[in-house]
Amino acid sequence: MTALSRRQMLNTASCGFGYLALSGLQAAATTGLDARPPRLRARAQRVIFLNMAGGPAQLDTFDYKPQAGQKPHAGSIANFKQRGSSGLWVSDLLPNLARHADRLCVIKSMTADTSIHAQSALQLHTGDRLRPCPSMGAWVAYGLGTDNQNLPGFISFNTSKPSQYAAMQLPSVFGGTPIGVNGEDMSQATINDISSTHLPLSLKRRQLDLIQAMNRDHAGLRGDDSQLEGVIQTMELGFRMQAQAPELLDISQESKATLERYAVGKNYHVGTCKGSDFGRQCLLARRFCEAGVRFIEITHGSWDQHTDHRRDLTANCATTDAPIAALLDDLDERGLLEDTLVVWGGEFGRPGLTPGADKDQTGHQHRAFTFWMAGGGVKAGHAHGETSHDGSTVVDGAVHFRDLHATILHLLGLDHENLAVVSGGRRIRLTGLQGGKVVKEILA
């Protein structure tokens, strides 16, 4: 059987995920999603990444700069209070999240290489802003597998760019499974192509067995081809997902009180901002977390409010505040927060509005912005790093995306220096050629 006929067969097969490109790139021998013990001491077992796409304004959320109104300095336009016993400053725009101040580890000193959306978002997700590389979630699934063989190791909600959840040089089975695309109605979102109604499950099993037998015969002629093995694993996973994924996506049995706490179906977006039923995403994240998925990404956009900053910032905060607080409440109540690492942030931040300026607009700022983490082995009620009087630069404790990645992997028990594959003669890892450092100051 030729390579071309195999691609044609995969492209037309009505099972699993169907066609998946065979790149032929070299990867390590690991191809399955079986759970694997970490090599280092792990404080976290899984990650929920709250991706605030577009660049949230740190001076109006977590990095309080009271110079607002004192020309020529830009500063926070929102009111702030010190919260909890830790005294962390949190904006009044986030009243529900403020209740969790004593659980948050706020990193005020994040930096990235560029203020270009696409490049910085790619660097946040993959460690490289120019070249296609495996996503952070794919690396985690590759390093640890998953605790539930009927579900992927990596789920990506409300995604828009495949490059941000792709496996790339890793076997395809470790790539993210997208649910919902670019702000669509999440109540209608499904996992594509995992089921069909025109065939009973038993017949679909026989169909897949036939295709997989041909796949194995073909693999026997290819030698040690981890990418091909990844395709075979992905098709098998697609079949197994039919048993559990639809049930997890069905929230009809959740209580009315739960749906209200998560603000399911409510969006406060105005202007050019898109709705994404963010509350449903957070609730589904909790359900997939409980079911054993290793890495879950939730996306909310857009925080790219160049004009009407106050209006759109207020809307974005109102949309995300209650659902994130409900997610933290539920994780803690179920005993999951201790070993679940929750990460919040975007591809960069925004400079403060100039006091008295006629235009209500902001730009991009990559040299100083804010992330926060919770659970999973980080210090609670802690603020790391410091920015200048106007928040434009980091003056203490800089944390680059590479350092963030190194720290996330470390908390999962993975060594960022040795979690790598070789492709085309190039050694690829999440922290790139330059590497990163674990931010020990935020570890509990």
C-alpha positions in Angstrom: 0.0 0.0 0.0 1.5 3.4 -1.0 1.6 6.4 1.3 -0.8 8.3 -0.9 -3.4 5.6 -0.8 -3.2 5.5 2.9 -3.8 9.2 3.1 -6.8 8.8 0.8 -8.1 5.9 3.0 -7.8 8.0 6.2 -9.4 11.0 4.6 -12.5 9.1 3.7 -12.8 6.8 6.7 -16.0 7.6 8.7 -14.6 6.9 12.2 -12.2 8.4 14.7 -10.8 11.7 13.8 -10.5 10.7 10.1 -7.6 12.2 8.2 -4.5 13.3 10.1 -1.4 14.3 8.2 1.7 12.1 8.4 4.6 14.4 8.7 7.4 11.9 9.0 9.2 14.0 11.5 11.2 12.2 14.1 9.9 12.1 17.7 10.7 10.2 20.8 9.4 6.7 21.3 6.6 7.6 23.6 3.3 7.4 21.6 0.6 6.3 24.0 -1.6 8.2 26.5 -1.0 5.7 29.3 -0.4 7.6 32.6 3.3 7.9 33.3 4.9 8.8 36.7 6.8 12.1 36.7 10.6 11.9 37.1 10.6 14.7 39.7 8.4 15.3 42.7 5.1 16.5 41.5 3.0 19.1 43.3 0.3 19.2 40.6 -1.4 16.5 38.6 -3.2 18.6 36.0 -3.4 22.2 34.6 -6.4 24.4 33.8 -5.1 27.3 31.7 -7.5 30.4 31.6 -6.3 32.0 28.4 -7.4 35.7 28.3 -6.7 36.3 24.7 -5.9 39.9 23.5 -4.0 41.2 26.5 -5.8 42.0 29.8 -5.1 45.4 31.3 -3.0 44.5 34.4 -3.2 48.0 35.9 -6.9 47.7 36.1 -7.1 44.1 37.5 -4.1 43.1 39.7 -1.2 45.6 39.5 -2.4 48.6 41.4 -0.9 51.9 40.5 -2.6 54.7 42.5 -0.9 57.4 40.4 -4.0 57.7 38.2 -5.0 61.3 38.0 -1.5 62.5 38.6 -0.2 63.8 35.3 1.8 62.7 33.4 1.7 59.3 34.9 -0.7 56.6 33.7 -2.2 54.4 36.4 -5.1 52.2 37.4 -8.5 53.6 36.4 -10.4 51.0 38.5 -10.8 51.1 42.3 -8.8 48.6 44.2 -8.9 47.1 47.7 -6.5 44.9 49.7 -8.2 41.6 50.0 -8.2 38.7 52.5 -5.6 38.2 55.1 -2.8 38.3 52.5 -3.7 41.9 51.6 -3.4 41.3 47.8 -4.6 44.2 45.7 -7.5 43.2 43.5 -9.7 45.5 41.4 -13.3 46.1 42.2 -14.0 45.0 38.7 -13.4 41.4 40.0 -15.5 41.2 43.2 -16.0 37.4 43.1 -12.4 36.6 42.2 -11.4 38.9 45.0 -12.8 36.4 47.5 -10.1 34.1 46.5 -7.2 36.5 47.0 -5.7 34.2 49.7 -5.5 31.4 47.1 -3.9 33.5 44.3 -0.2 33.7 43.5 0.0 36.9 41.4 3.0 37.4 39.1 3.2 41.1 38.4 6.5 40.9 36.5 5.8 38.9 33.3 7.6 39.7 30.1 7.5 38.4 26.5 9.5 39.1 23.4 7.0 40.9 21.3 3.8 43.0 21.4 2.5 41.4 18.2 -0.6 39.4 19.0 -0.1 36.3 16.9 3.6 35.9 17.7 3.2 36.5 21.4 0.2 34.2 21.7 2.2 31.5 19.9 5.2 32.0 22.3 2.8 31.7 25.2 1.5 28.5 23.9 4.5 26.8 22.4 7.6 28.7 23.6 8.5 29.8 20.1 7.0 32.9 18.5 8.1 32.2 14.9 8.3 28.5 14.3 5.6 25.8 14.7 6.3 23.8 17.8 4.2 21.6 20.2 1.8 23.4 22.4 2.3 23.5 26.2 -0.7 21.1 26.7 0.8 18.7 24.2 4.1 18.6 26.1 2.2 17.9 29.3 0.2 15.1 27.8 3.4 13.7 26.2 5.3 13.8 29.5 2.5 12.4 31.8 -0.1 10.7 29.6 -3.7 10.9 30.9 -5.6 9.2 33.8 -8.6 8.4 31.6 -7.9 6.3 28.4 -11.4 7.3 27.1 -10.5 11.0 26.9 -7.7 13.0 25.4 -4.8 14.2 27.5 -5.4 17.8 26.3 -8.7 19.6 25.7 -8.9 23.1 24.3 -12.2 25.1 24.6 -13.2 28.0 22.4 -10.1 27.8 20.4 -9.4 29.7 17.2 -5.8 28.8 16.1 -4.8 25.2 15.6 -1.2 26.2 16.1 -1.9 26.9 19.7 -3.0 23.3 20.5 -1.1 21.3 17.9 1.2 18.4 18.7 3.5 19.4 15.7 6.7 17.4 16.2 5.2 15.1 18.8 2.9 12.2 17.9 -0.5 13.5 17.0 -2.3 11.7 19.8 -0.8 14.4 22.2 -2.3 17.3 20.4 -5.3 19.2 21.9 -8.8 18.2 21.1 -10.7 21.4 20.2 -14.3 22.0 21.5 -16.0 25.1 20.3 -14.4 27.6 17.9 -13.8 31.3 18.2 -16.7 32.4 20.3 -19.4 30.1 19.0 -22.4 29.1 21.0 -20.8 26.6 23.5 -24.2 25.0 24.2 -24.0 23.6 20.6 -20.2 22.8 20.8 -19.2 19.2 20.2 -16.1 17.2 19.6 -15.9 16.8 15.9 -16.2 13.4 14.2 -16.1 11.1 17.3 -19.5 9.7 16.6 -22.0 9.0 13.8 -25.6 8.0 14.0 -25.9 5.9 10.9 -23.9 3.0 12.3 -24.4 1.1 15.6 -21.4 1.1 17.9 -20.6 -2.6 17.4 -20.4 -2.1 13.6 -18.2 1.0 14.0 -15.9 -1.2 16.2 -15.6 -3.8 13.4 -15.0 -1.0 10.9 -12.2 0.5 12.9 -10.7 -2.9 13.6 -10.4 -3.5 9.9 -8.8 -0.1 9.3 -6.5 -0.5 12.2 -5.4 -3.9 10.9 -4.4 -2.3 7.7 -2.7 0.5 9.6 -0.6 -2.0 11.6 0.4 -3.8 8.4 1.5 -0.5 7.0 3.3 0.4 10.2 5.2 -2.9 10.0 6.7 -1.7 6.7 7.7 1.7 8.0 9.9 0.6 10.9 10.0 2.8 14.0 7.7 5.7 13.0 6.3 7.4 16.1 4.2 9.8 14.0 2.4 6.9 12.3 1.9 5.2 15.6 0.4 8.5 16.9 -2.1 8.5 14.1 -3.1 4.9 15.0 -3.5 5.9 18.6 -5.5 8.9 17.8 -8.0 6.9 15.7 -8.4 4.5 18.6 -8.9 7.3 21.1 -11.6 8.8 18.8 -13.6 5.6 19.1 -13.2 5.3 22.8 -14.2 8.9 23.3 -17.7 8.1 22.1 -18.4 6.4 25.3 -17.7 9.3 27.7 -17.2 12.6 26.0 -20.8 13.3 25.0 -21.9 12.6 28.6 -19.4 15.1 30.0 -20.5 17.8 27.5 -24.1 17.4 28.7 -24.6 19.7 31.7 -28.4 19.3 31.7 -28.2 17.4 35.0 -26.3 20.1 36.8 -28.4 22.0 39.4 -29.9 25.4 38.7 -27.8 26.8 41.5 -24.6 25.5 39.9 -25.6 26.9 36.5 -26.2 30.3 38.1 -22.9 30.3 40.0 -21.1 29.7 36.8 -23.2 32.2 34.9 -23.8 29.7 32.2 -25.3 31.3 29.1 -24.6 34.8 30.3 -22.3 37.2 28.4 -21.8 40.8 29.2 -19.9 41.6 26.0 -20.6 44.8 24.1 -19.0 46.4 21.1 -16.7 44.2 19.1 -16.2 41.6 21.9 -17.6 38.2 21.1 -19.6 36.0 23.5 -18.2 32.6 24.3 -20.4 31.3 27.1 -17.4 31.5 29.4 -19.3 30.1 32.3 -20.1 26.9 30.4 -16.4 26.6 29.5 -15.4 26.8 33.2 -18.1 24.3 34.2 -17.0 21.9 31.5 -13.4 22.3 32.6 -14.3 21.2 36.1 -16.1 18.2 34.7 -13.2 17.2 32.4 -10.8 17.8 35.2 -12.7 15.4 37.5 -12.7 12.9 34.7 -8.9 12.7 34.5 -7.9 15.0 31.6 -4.4 16.3 32.2 -4.4 19.7 30.5 -7.5 21.9 29.9 -7.4 25.3 28.2 -10.2 27.8 28.4 -10.2 30.8 26.1 -11.9 34.1 26.6 -11.5 36.9 24.0 -11.1 39.5 23.2 -9.3 41.7 25.7 -7.8 43.6 22.8 -9.7 46.8 23.7 -7.9 49.5 21.8 -10.9 51.9 22.0 -13.7 52.1 24.6 -11.3 50.6 27.1 -13.4 51.2 30.2 -16.6 49.8 28.6 -15.0 46.7 27.2 -12.8 46.0 30.2 -15.8 46.2 32.5 -17.7 43.8 30.2 -14.8 41.3 30.0 -14.3 41.3 33.8 -18.1 40.9 34.4 -18.1 37.9 32.0 -15.2 36.0 33.5 -15.3 37.0 37.2 -18.1 34.8 38.6 -17.3 31.6 36.5 -13.6 31.7 37.5 -14.6 32.1 41.2 -17.1 29.3 40.9 -14.4 27.1 39.3 -12.0 27.8 42.2 -14.8 27.2 44.7 -15.6 23.8 43.2 -12.0 22.6 42.8 -11.4 23.5 46.5 -14.6 21.9 47.7 -13.8 18.7 45.8 -10.2 18.5 47.1 -8.9 19.1 43.6 -7.3 22.5 43.9 -4.4 21.2 45.9 -3.1 19.2 42.9 -4.6 21.3 40.1 -2.6 24.2 38.8 -4.8 27.0 37.6 -3.1 29.6 35.4 -4.6 32.9 34.2 -3.2 35.4 31.7 -2.8 36.5 28.1 -0.2 37.0 25.5 0.8 40.4 27.0 -0.8 43.3 28.9 -1.7 47.0 28.3 -0.3 50.3 29.4 -2.4 52.5 31.7 -4.6 55.2 30.3 -3.1 58.7 30.5 -5.0 60.7 33.1 -7.1 63.4 31.4 -6.6 62.0 27.9 -9.4 62.6 25.4 -9.2 59.1 24.0 -10.3 56.0 26.0 -7.9 53.6 24.4 -4.9 51.5 25.2 -2.1 49.7 23.3 0.0 46.6 23.7 2.6 46.1 26.4 4.9 43.1 26.5 7.7 44.3 28.8 5.6 44.2 32.0 2.2 42.4 32.6 0.4 40.1 35.0 -0.4 36.4 35.4 -1.8 34.6 38.4 -1.7 31.0 39.4 -3.5 29.1 42.1 -3.4 25.6 43.7 -0.9 23.0 42.5 2.1 23.9 44.7 2.3 27.7 44.4 2.3 30.1 47.2 -1.1 31.3 48.2 -1.9 34.9 48.9 1.4 35.9 47.4 2.6 38.6 45.0 5.8 38.2 43.0 7.8 40.8 41.2 7.3 44.5 40.9 6.9 47.0 38.1 7.8 50.7 37.7 5.6 53.5 39.0 3.6 53.5 35.8 3.7 49.7 35.2 5.6 50.0 32.0 8.7 48.0 32.9 9.7 45.3 35.4 12.0 46.5 38.2 12.2 43.3 40.2 11.7 39.5 39.7 11.2 39.3 35.9 9.4 36.2 34.7 9.6 35.4 31.0 7.2 33.0 29.3 10.1 30.5 29.2 10.4 30.8 33.0 6.6 30.3 33.3 6.8 27.2 31.2 9.7 25.8 33.2 7.8 26.4 36.4 4.6 24.8 35.2 6.5 21.7 34.1 8.4 21.6 37.3 5.2 21.7 39.4 4.0 18.7 37.3 7.2 16.8 38.1 8.7 17.3 34.6 12.2 18.6 33.8 11.9 21.3 31.2 15.6 20.8 30.2 15.1 17.1 29.3 11.5 17.0 28.1 12.5 17.3 24.4 12.4 15.7 21.0 14.7 15.9 18.0 13.3 16.9 14.7 15.2 17.7 11.5 18.4 17.7 13.5 17.0 20.3 15.9 16.4 19.7 19.6 12.9 21.0 20.5 11.6 21.7 24.0 8.9 24.0 25.5 11.5 26.4 26.9 13.4 26.6 23.6 17.1 26.9 22.9 17.6 29.7 25.5 15.9 27.7 28.2 14.0 29.0 31.2 14.4 28.9 34.9 12.0 27.6 37.6 10.7 30.6 39.6 11.4 29.1 43.0 10.2 32.2 44.8 6.6 31.3 44.0 6.8 27.6 45.1 5.0 26.7 48.3 
